[in-house]
């Protein structure tokens, strides 16, 4: 099988502000606050975000990506990869802990970027998925931290049966790049949506939890008989962030 490497640069969570912070309060899990290479687990109930945030210039994202792609440690992972997706985001550090650990205050680490690389390998009926991350000092243009977030996990390409949307949300990484079948109520069909920094029209929301894209490079699915409020079953590949690239849509 010939390997075709595909690099997709997802935009954009880089927030440029000094002292930008939010408070997370208890009841679930908040993971991957990558400031020191360690995962932080904390209960979550609400997230309060400042009303004023600004995204960093596109050239800043490109620079972080360029720095990471020439790193020899990272190249060892990418050289044999079938596909990889790069996502650039802000680095969050824990600023304060309140109420005996039930609430935390986070702030962005100004001048730094977190680069997450999700790698997939095709093994016939199975796929391998792993994630590596790096923290980039944008002022000195160097990587300060590198770590393998998850070793390669081998899983089936196709998940049989209908997968509850709650299962996708709760075990997101288990289904990345897997073909799944889900069911739910259609909304936002026919409305333009601003997604990943671009305007898209060929999509709709399913139970307001995942976004279904029905026209993409692998398929175009006819939705002429579907309206908002309809219950549909969708089969397609699950991807970031909470997207399903549909290959089949059936109205119930």
Secondary structure, DSSP 8 states (H G I E B T S, - for coil): ------EEEEEEE-B--TT-EEEEESSS-----TTSS-------S-EEE-S---B--HHHHHHHHHHHHT-HHHHHHHTT-SEEEEEEE--EEEEEEEGGGTEEEEEE-TTEEEEEEEEEEEETTEEEEEEEEEEEETTTTEEEEEEEEEEEEEEESEEEEE--HHHHHHTGGGGTT-EEEEEEEEESTTS-EEETTEEE-SEEEETTTEEEE-BSSS-B---TT--TT-EEEEEEEEETTTEEEEEEEEE-
